[in-house]
């Protein structure tokens, strides 16, 4: 009969322990989502090839600081200078023919030479404009974040080819790569803390702007982009291209929910997928 009795003290201890665990799981905590983050220039200016040419020389490359107006590289101008000589020769020939036609009162031929002179003059102006653009200069002061032509001297470039990108110092934004399962929690105005691989001992406060609808594929997963601003005034240690991890505070939730919501979400999809 005694063996059949319940162990009351043990049941009480178990009940108290269960209540404590339940109470702990119900405690609201601040839920912070870790996301991969990268530093970009708030403004990024591109330097492209203004016309078809070849790389003549390069003075700077990615990672170098640059002042506004500084020459970064130069395009070959030999062919352009030959074109100037050719056009000058044609202009002299057309000018001579034009004057001769006027002297002979051959106005029809003089008008033809006049039109040729006008065309040659326009060609000369186009060539001179190109000559003025053979020196590739920086449109702003900052740091070159992409572009290295030091090993491509003599290589051809086409009109519009991207050669360099320059970003200003101390004007940065943070681009967050948010997992598909967490994007619903990300909202404008949330704050977080960023730590970079290059500066692990420094924490930067970030403030989220409106999440972007754009997404990209990272391996086999989809990540959404969100932009954040840096709250610090002094950002001299930062450089575009630095990467790290930001923890974004998305609100308070119970400890039980924080520990289980990813599994619960996965289970819901599985049940929905195979539910008959």
C-alpha positions as CSV (number, residue, x, y, z in Angstrom):
1,X,0.0,0.0,0.0
2,X,2.9,2.4,0.9
3,X,4.6,1.6,-2.4
4,X,1.4,2.7,-4.3
5,X,1.4,6.1,-2.6
6,X,2.7,9.1,-4.5
7,X,6.0,10.6,-3.6
8,X,4.6,14.0,-2.6
9,X,7.9,15.8,-1.9
10,X,9.3,14.7,-5.3
11,X,6.1,15.8,-7.1
12,X,6.3,19.2,-5.3
13,X,10.0,19.7,-6.3
14,X,9.1,18.7,-9.9
15,X,6.2,21.1,-10.0
16,X,8.3,24.0,-8.6
17,X,11.0,23.3,-11.1
18,X,8.5,23.2,-14.0
19,X,7.0,26.5,-12.8
20,X,10.4,28.1,-12.6
21,X,11.3,26.9,-16.1
22,X,8.0,28.0,-17.5
23,X,8.4,31.4,-15.8
24,X,11.9,31.8,-17.3
25,X,10.7,30.9,-20.8
26,X,7.9,33.5,-20.4
27,X,10.4,36.3,-19.5
28,X,10.4,38.9,-22.3
29,X,13.8,39.6,-23.8
30,X,15.2,41.9,-26.4
31,X,15.3,40.0,-29.7
32,X,18.3,41.0,-31.8
33,X,18.7,39.6,-35.3
34,X,22.3,39.0,-36.5
35,X,22.8,40.0,-40.1
36,X,25.8,40.2,-42.4
37,X,26.7,43.9,-43.0
38,X,29.1,45.8,-45.3
39,X,30.4,49.4,-45.5
40,X,29.7,51.4,-48.7
41,X,30.3,54.9,-49.6
42,X,27.2,57.0,-49.3
43,X,28.2,58.5,-52.6
44,X,30.1,56.5,-55.2
45,X,31.4,58.3,-58.3
46,X,32.3,56.2,-61.4
47,X,35.1,57.0,-63.8
48,X,34.5,55.5,-67.2
49,X,36.4,55.5,-70.5
50,X,35.1,58.5,-72.5
51,X,36.1,57.0,-75.8
52,X,37.8,53.9,-77.3
53,X,41.5,54.1,-76.5
54,X,44.4,52.4,-74.7
55,X,45.7,52.7,-71.2
56,X,48.8,54.9,-71.4
57,X,49.7,55.2,-67.7
58,X,48.2,55.0,-64.2
59,X,49.1,56.9,-61.1
60,X,46.7,55.5,-58.5
61,X,44.8,52.3,-57.8
62,X,42.1,50.9,-55.4
63,X,42.9,51.8,-51.8
64,X,44.7,55.1,-52.6
65,X,43.4,58.4,-51.3
66,X,42.7,61.0,-53.9
67,X,41.9,64.7,-54.1
68,X,39.3,66.2,-56.4
69,X,40.8,66.9,-59.8
70,X,43.8,64.6,-59.2
71,X,44.9,62.5,-62.2
72,X,44.3,58.8,-61.7
73,X,45.2,57.5,-65.1
74,X,45.8,58.6,-68.7
75,X,44.6,57.3,-72.0
76,X,46.8,57.1,-75.0
77,X,46.4,60.2,-77.2
78,X,48.8,59.4,-80.1
79,X,46.0,58.5,-82.5
80,X,44.1,61.7,-81.6
81,X,47.1,63.9,-82.2
82,X,47.5,62.2,-85.6
83,X,43.8,62.9,-86.3
84,X,44.4,66.6,-85.5
85,X,47.2,66.8,-88.0
86,X,45.1,65.1,-90.6
87,X,42.1,67.4,-90.0
88,X,44.3,70.5,-90.1
89,X,45.7,69.4,-93.4
90,X,42.2,68.9,-94.8
91,X,41.1,72.3,-93.5
92,X,44.1,74.0,-95.3
93,X,43.2,72.1,-98.5
94,X,39.5,73.1,-98.2
95,X,40.4,76.7,-97.4
96,X,42.6,76.9,-100.4
97,X,39.9,75.4,-102.7
98,X,37.3,77.7,-101.2
99,X,39.3,80.9,-101.9
100,X,40.2,79.7,-105.4
101,X,36.5,79.0,-106.1
102,X,35.5,82.5,-104.9
103,X,38.2,84.1,-107.0
104,X,36.9,82.2,-110.1
105,X,33.3,83.2,-109.1
106,X,32.4,79.5,-109.0
107,X,29.8,79.8,-106.2
108,X,28.6,76.3,-106.4
109,X,32.0,74.8,-105.8
110,X,32.7,77.4,-103.1
111,X,29.6,76.3,-101.3
112,X,30.8,72.7,-101.4
113,X,34.2,73.7,-99.9
114,X,32.5,75.8,-97.3
115,X,30.4,72.8,-96.2
116,X,33.6,70.7,-96.1
117,X,35.3,73.3,-94.0
118,X,32.4,73.4,-91.6
119,X,32.5,69.6,-91.3
120,X,36.3,69.5,-90.7
121,X,35.9,72.2,-88.1
122,X,33.3,70.1,-86.2
123,X,35.6,67.1,-86.4
124,X,38.5,69.1,-85.0
125,X,36.3,70.2,-82.1
126,X,35.3,66.6,-81.3
127,X,39.0,65.5,-81.4
128,X,40.0,68.4,-79.1
129,X,37.2,67.4,-76.7
130,X,38.6,63.9,-76.6
131,X,42.1,65.2,-76.1
132,X,40.9,67.1,-73.0
133,X,39.5,63.9,-71.6
134,X,42.6,61.7,-71.9
135,X,43.5,62.5,-68.3
136,X,41.1,60.6,-66.0
137,X,40.6,62.8,-62.9
138,X,38.7,62.2,-59.7
139,X,35.4,64.1,-59.5
140,X,35.6,64.2,-55.7
141,X,38.0,63.8,-52.8
142,X,38.0,60.5,-51.2
143,X,39.4,57.0,-51.7
144,X,39.4,54.8,-54.8
145,X,37.3,51.7,-53.9
146,X,37.7,49.8,-57.2
147,X,40.0,49.9,-60.2
148,X,43.7,48.9,-60.8
149,X,45.1,49.4,-64.2
150,X,48.8,49.1,-63.2
151,X,49.0,45.7,-64.9
152,X,46.9,46.7,-67.9
153,X,49.1,49.3,-69.5
154,X,48.6,49.3,-73.2
155,X,45.3,47.4,-72.9
156,X,42.3,48.6,-75.0
157,X,39.3,50.1,-73.3
158,X,35.9,50.8,-74.9
159,X,33.6,53.8,-74.5
160,X,31.7,53.5,-71.2
161,X,34.0,50.9,-69.6
162,X,34.1,51.3,-65.8
163,X,37.7,52.0,-64.8
164,X,37.5,53.4,-61.3
165,X,35.1,54.1,-58.5
166,X,35.7,56.8,-55.9
167,X,33.9,57.2,-52.6
168,X,34.2,60.1,-50.1
169,X,35.8,59.6,-46.7
170,X,33.6,59.8,-43.6
171,X,30.4,59.5,-45.6
172,X,29.3,55.9,-45.4
173,X,26.2,53.7,-45.3
174,X,25.8,50.2,-44.1
175,X,24.2,47.6,-46.3
176,X,22.5,44.8,-44.4
177,X,21.9,41.3,-45.9
178,X,18.8,40.0,-44.1
179,X,17.8,36.4,-44.3
180,X,14.4,35.6,-45.9
181,X,13.1,34.2,-42.6
182,X,13.9,37.5,-40.7
183,X,13.0,40.2,-43.2
184,X,9.4,40.5,-41.8
185,X,10.9,41.8,-38.5
186,X,13.0,44.5,-40.1
187,X,11.4,48.0,-40.0
188,X,12.5,51.6,-40.5
189,X,13.8,53.3,-37.4
190,X,15.1,50.2,-35.7
191,X,18.6,50.4,-34.1
192,X,21.4,48.0,-33.8
193,X,25.1,47.6,-33.2
194,X,27.7,46.8,-35.8
195,X,31.1,45.2,-35.4
196,X,33.5,44.9,-38.3
197,X,36.0,42.1,-38.9
198,X,38.7,44.8,-39.4
199,X,37.7,46.6,-36.1
200,X,36.4,43.9,-33.8
201,X,37.0,46.0,-30.7
202,X,34.9,48.9,-31.9
203,X,31.1,48.9,-31.8
204,X,29.2,51.2,-34.2
205,X,25.6,52.2,-33.6
206,X,23.4,52.0,-36.7
207,X,19.9,53.2,-37.5
208,X,17.8,51.4,-40.1
209,X,16.3,53.1,-43.1
210,X,13.4,51.7,-45.1
211,X,14.2,48.1,-46.2
212,X,14.7,47.6,-49.9
213,X,12.5,45.2,-51.9
214,X,15.6,44.1,-53.7
215,X,17.1,40.8,-53.0
216,X,20.0,38.7,-54.1
217,X,21.1,35.1,-53.9
218,X,23.7,34.1,-51.4
219,X,24.5,30.5,-52.1
220,X,21.3,28.6,-52.0
221,X,19.5,31.2,-49.8
222,X,17.7,34.5,-50.6
223,X,18.9,37.6,-48.8
224,X,17.1,41.0,-48.8
225,X,19.0,44.3,-48.7
226,X,18.4,47.0,-46.0
227,X,20.2,50.3,-45.7
228,X,21.3,51.7,-42.3
229,X,23.1,54.9,-41.3
230,X,26.0,55.2,-38.9
231,X,25.3,57.3,-35.9
232,X,28.9,58.2,-35.1
233,X,30.3,61.5,-36.1
234,X,34.0,60.4,-36.4
235,X,34.4,57.5,-38.9
236,X,38.0,58.0,-39.9
237,X,38.8,54.3,-39.3
238,X,36.2,53.1,-41.7
239,X,36.9,52.2,-45.4
240,X,34.4,51.1,-48.1
241,X,34.4,47.3,-48.5
242,X,34.8,46.5,-44.8
243,X,32.4,43.7,-43.6
244,X,31.1,42.5,-40.3
245,X,28.0,41.5,-38.4
246,X,25.2,43.8,-37.1
247,X,22.7,42.9,-34.4
248,X,19.4,44.6,-35.0
249,X,17.0,45.1,-32.1
250,X,13.5,44.2,-33.5
251,X,11.6,44.3,-30.2
252,X,10.8,42.2,-27.1
253,X,9.6,38.6,-27.2
254,X,9.4,35.8,-24.8
255,X,12.5,33.6,-24.4
256,X,10.5,30.5,-25.5
257,X,9.4,32.3,-28.7
258,X,13.0,33.4,-29.4
259,X,14.3,29.9,-29.0
260,X,11.6,28.1,-31.0
261,X,10.1,30.4,-33.6
262,X,12.4,29.3,-36.5
263,X,11.6,25.7,-35.8
264,X,7.9,26.4,-35.5
265,X,8.0,28.4,-38.8
266,X,9.8,25.5,-40.5
267,X,7.3,23.0,-39.0
268,X,4.3,25.0,-40.2
269,X,5.6,24.9,-43.8
270,X,6.3,21.2,-43.6
271,X,2.8,20.5,-42.3
272,X,1.2,22.7,-44.9
273,X,3.3,21.1,-47.7
274,X,2.4,17.5,-46.8
275,X,-1.1,18.1,-45.3
276,X,-3.7,16.0,-47.1
